[in-house]
Amino acid sequence: MEKEKLFDLMDSNPDIVREWIRNNLFMADEAKNFTGQSLYGFRQSVVLKLVKPFVIFGDKKQTYLYLKKDLLEYKKNKRG
């Protein structure tokens, strides 16, 4: 799908986009629960680049969002 068509679809259907975001993106606290880790353990996984943020917002105080698909893959393959 062309980028412009996708953006038009998103603009005309914000509820669908909102639903997708709610079902597929996690903040760190939710992501650590999803992967069954402590916050320290999850942060270590991020530092080691075992888990990569899907998107980062902000310059000074950053907010990281993690993709559910990536978290599922990580959870399936992580040790312990």
VENTAUR-V265447 format. One record per helix or strand of 2 or more residues. SS is the DSSP state (hx for helix, st for strand). FROM is the first residue (numbers start at 1). TO is the last residue. If there is no record, write none. Layout:
BEGIN
<<SS,FROM,TO> <SS,FROM,TO>>
END
This chain:
BEGIN
<<hx,3,12> <hx,14,24> <st,25,26> <hx,28,35> <hx,39,47> <st,55,57> <st,63,67> <hx,68,77>>
END
